Amino acid sequence: MSAYILVQANITDPAKFSRYVQAVTPLVAKFGGIYRIIAGETQLLEGQWQERKVVMHEWPDMQAARRFWASPEYAEVRQLRAGTGEFTVLLIDGCQADKKRD
């Protein structure tokens, strides 16, 4: 079952953040992740939402996502993100579709 890292970001220094993106993108692939970037027009249907960029990585499982997040390689790359904005990061265990449908 897949796992996901979901990131909400309010980027305040796009130039500096782009260096992080260039470094982290191949690292995500190296650890078995796939970027699922959510972009484009959004429409709030219910509740409150701060206008933020949303990015999702898909991982084979929770362990793969945790290996990436805890790796020394990512710790080094994550330093490039410092001071570039505000980030909320969630690790989400994937869900299986209900196979029983009437």
C-alpha positions as protocol buffer text, in pm:
chain_id: "A"
residue {
  index: 1
  type: MET
  ca { x: 0 y: 0 z: 0 }
}
residue {
  index: 2
  type: SER
  ca { x: 137 y: 344 z: -92 }
}
residue {
  index: 3
  type: ALA
  ca { x: 223 y: 619 z: 151 }
}
residue {
  index: 4
  type: TYR
  ca { x: 231 y: 992 z: 84 }
}
residue {
  index: 5
  type: ILE
  ca { x: 424 y: 1292 z: 204 }
}
residue {
  index: 6
  type: LEU
  ca { x: 200 y: 1595 z: 168 }
}
residue {
  index: 7
  type: VAL
  ca { x: 358 y: 1940 z: 187 }
}
residue {
  index: 8
  type: GLN
  ca { x: 180 y: 2274 z: 218 }
}
residue {
  index: 9
  type: ALA
  ca { x: 416 y: 2561 z: 148 }
}
residue {
  index: 10
  type: ASN
  ca { x: 408 y: 2938 z: 165 }
}
residue {
  index: 11
  type: ILE
  ca { x: 722 y: 3029 z: -28 }
}
residue {
  index: 12
  type: THR
  ca { x: 875 y: 3362 z: 71 }
}
residue {
  index: 13
  type: ASP
  ca { x: 1208 y: 3334 z: -114 }
}
residue {
  index: 14
  type: PRO
  ca { x: 1143 y: 3168 z: -451 }
}
residue {
  index: 15
  type: ALA
  ca { x: 1500 y: 3208 z: -578 }
}
residue {
  index: 16
  type: LYS
  ca { x: 1651 y: 3032 z: -278 }
}
residue {
  index: 17
  type: PHE
  ca { x: 1372 y: 2773 z: -273 }
}
residue {
  index: 18
  type: SER
  ca { x: 1446 y: 2679 z: -635 }
}
residue {
  index: 19
  type: ARG
  ca { x: 1792 y: 2555 z: -525 }
}
residue {
  index: 20
  type: TYR
  ca { x: 1618 y: 2323 z: -279 }
}
residue {
  index: 21
  type: VAL
  ca { x: 1381 y: 2195 z: -551 }
}
residue {
  index: 22
  type: GLN
  ca { x: 1673 y: 2121 z: -785 }
}
residue {
  index: 23
  type: ALA
  ca { x: 1848 y: 1920 z: -513 }
}
residue {
  index: 24
  type: VAL
  ca { x: 1549 y: 1737 z: -363 }
}
residue {
  index: 25
  type: THR
  ca { x: 1382 y: 1622 z: -686 }
}
residue {
  index: 26
  type: PRO
  ca { x: 1645 y: 1361 z: -781 }
}
residue {
  index: 27
  type: LEU
  ca { x: 1678 y: 1259 z: -416 }
}
residue {
  index: 28
  type: VAL
  ca { x: 1308 y: 1175 z: -394 }
}
residue {
  index: 29
  type: ALA
  ca { x: 1349 y: 952 z: -702 }
}
residue {
  index: 30
  type: LYS
  ca { x: 1663 y: 790 z: -559 }
}
residue {
  index: 31
  type: PHE
  ca { x: 1467 y: 683 z: -249 }
}
residue {
  index: 32
  type: GLY
  ca { x: 1175 y: 547 z: -457 }
}
residue {
  index: 33
  type: GLY
  ca { x: 935 y: 841 z: -437 }
}
residue {
  index: 34
  type: ILE
  ca { x: 732 y: 996 z: -717 }
}
residue {
  index: 35
  type: TYR
  ca { x: 630 y: 1362 z: -718 }
}
residue {
  index: 36
  type: ARG
  ca { x: 259 y: 1422 z: -749 }
}
residue {
  index: 37
  type: ILE
  ca { x: 253 y: 1800 z: -774 }
}
residue {
  index: 38
  type: ILE
  ca { x: -87 y: 1952 z: -721 }
}
residue {
  index: 39
  type: ALA
  ca { x: -104 y: 2269 z: -922 }
}
residue {
  index: 40
  type: GLY
  ca { x: -346 y: 2478 z: -1115 }
}
residue {
  index: 41
  type: GLU
  ca { x: -668 y: 2651 z: -1022 }
}
residue {
  index: 42
  type: THR
  ca { x: -818 y: 2570 z: -685 }
}
residue {
  index: 43
  type: GLN
  ca { x: -1168 y: 2628 z: -556 }
}
residue {
  index: 44
  type: LEU
  ca { x: -1249 y: 2613 z: -187 }
}
residue {
  index: 45
  type: LEU
  ca { x: -1560 y: 2401 z: -137 }
}
residue {
  index: 46
  type: GLU
  ca { x: -1583 y: 2407 z: 242 }
}
residue {
  index: 47
  type: GLY
  ca { x: -1392 y: 2539 z: 543 }
}
residue {
  index: 48
  type: GLN
  ca { x: -1095 y: 2771 z: 544 }
}
residue {
  index: 49
  type: TRP
  ca { x: -780 y: 2740 z: 336 }
}
residue {
  index: 50
  type: GLN
  ca { x: -471 y: 2953 z: 328 }
}
residue {
  index: 51
  type: GLU
  ca { x: -354 y: 2996 z: -29 }
}
residue {
  index: 52
  type: ARG
  ca { x: -49 y: 2773 z: -33 }
}
residue {
  index: 53
  type: LYS
  ca { x: 135 y: 2556 z: -277 }
}
residue {
  index: 54
  type: VAL
  ca { x: 63 y: 2186 z: -225 }
}
residue {
  index: 55
  type: VAL
  ca { x: 303 y: 1910 z: -328 }
}
residue {
  index: 56
  type: MET
  ca { x: 270 y: 1539 z: -271 }
}
residue {
  index: 57
  type: HIS
  ca { x: 525 y: 1260 z: -300 }
}
residue {
  index: 58
  type: GLU
  ca { x: 400 y: 905 z: -343 }
}
residue {
  index: 59
  type: TRP
  ca { x: 606 y: 630 z: -181 }
}
residue {
  index: 60
  type: PRO
  ca { x: 588 y: 251 z: -204 }
}
residue {
  index: 61
  type: ASP
  ca { x: 514 y: 235 z: 172 }
}
residue {
  index: 62
  type: MET
  ca { x: 556 y: 421 z: 502 }
}
residue {
  index: 63
  type: GLN
  ca { x: 902 y: 274 z: 559 }
}
residue {
  index: 64
  type: ALA
  ca { x: 1033 y: 408 z: 227 }
}
residue {
  index: 65
  type: ALA
  ca { x: 902 y: 756 z: 305 }
}
residue {
  index: 66
  type: ARG
  ca { x: 1057 y: 746 z: 652 }
}
residue {
  index: 67
  type: ARG
  ca { x: 1393 y: 628 z: 511 }
}
residue {
  index: 68
  type: PHE
  ca { x: 1395 y: 929 z: 279 }
}
residue {
  index: 69
  type: TRP
  ca { x: 1290 y: 1175 z: 552 }
}
residue {
  index: 70
  type: ALA
  ca { x: 1547 y: 1046 z: 804 }
}
residue {
  index: 71
  type: SER
  ca { x: 1834 y: 1004 z: 557 }
}
residue {
  index: 72
  type: PRO
  ca { x: 2156 y: 1201 z: 594 }
}
residue {
  index: 73
  type: GLU
  ca { x: 2122 y: 1298 z: 227 }
}
residue {
  index: 74
  type: TYR
  ca { x: 1786 y: 1465 z: 288 }
}
residue {
  index: 75
  type: ALA
  ca { x: 1908 y: 1629 z: 609 }
}
residue {
  index: 76
  type: GLU
  ca { x: 2175 y: 1801 z: 400 }
}
residue {
  index: 77
  type: VAL
  ca { x: 1934 y: 1904 z: 124 }
}
residue {
  index: 78
  type: ARG
  ca { x: 1671 y: 2022 z: 375 }
}
residue {
  index: 79
  type: GLN
  ca { x: 1917 y: 2291 z: 488 }
}
residue {
  index: 80
  type: LEU
  ca { x: 1869 y: 2455 z: 146 }
}
residue {
  index: 81
  type: ARG
  ca { x: 1501 y: 2502 z: 235 }
}
residue {
  index: 82
  type: ALA
  ca { x: 1576 y: 2695 z: 556 }
}
residue {
  index: 83
  type: GLY
  ca { x: 1451 y: 3053 z: 542 }
}
residue {
  index: 84
  type: THR
  ca { x: 1259 y: 3005 z: 218 }
}
residue {
  index: 85
  type: GLY
  ca { x: 906 y: 2994 z: 361 }
}
residue {
  index: 86
  type: GLU
  ca { x: 666 y: 2821 z: 596 }
}
residue {
  index: 87
  type: PHE
  ca { x: 602 y: 2450 z: 555 }
}
residue {
  index: 88
  type: THR
  ca { x: 360 y: 2193 z: 694 }
}
residue {
  index: 89
  type: VAL
  ca { x: 457 y: 1834 z: 617 }
}
residue {
  index: 90
  type: LEU
  ca { x: 241 y: 1526 z: 674 }
}
residue {
  index: 91
  type: LEU
  ca { x: 319 y: 1158 z: 630 }
}
residue {
  index: 92
  type: ILE
  ca { x: 0 y: 976 z: 531 }
}
residue {
  index: 93
  type: ASP
  ca { x: -51 y: 602 z: 516 }
}
residue {
  index: 94
  type: GLY
  ca { x: -223 y: 518 z: 189 }
}
residue {
  index: 95
  type: CYS
  ca { x: -576 y: 391 z: 185 }
}
residue {
  index: 96
  type: GLN
  ca { x: -720 y: 100 z: -2 }
}
residue {
  index: 97
  type: ALA
  ca { x: -1033 y: 143 z: -203 }
}
residue {
  index: 98
  type: ASP
  ca { x: -1331 y: -45 z: -71 }
}
residue {
  index: 99
  type: LYS
  ca { x: -1341 y: -352 z: -292 }
}
residue {
  index: 100
  type: LYS
  ca { x: -1691 y: -444 z: -181 }
}
residue {
  index: 101
  type: ARG
  ca { x: -1938 y: -241 z: -386 }
}
residue {
  index: 102
  type: ASP
  ca { x: -2300 y: -327 z: -440 }
}
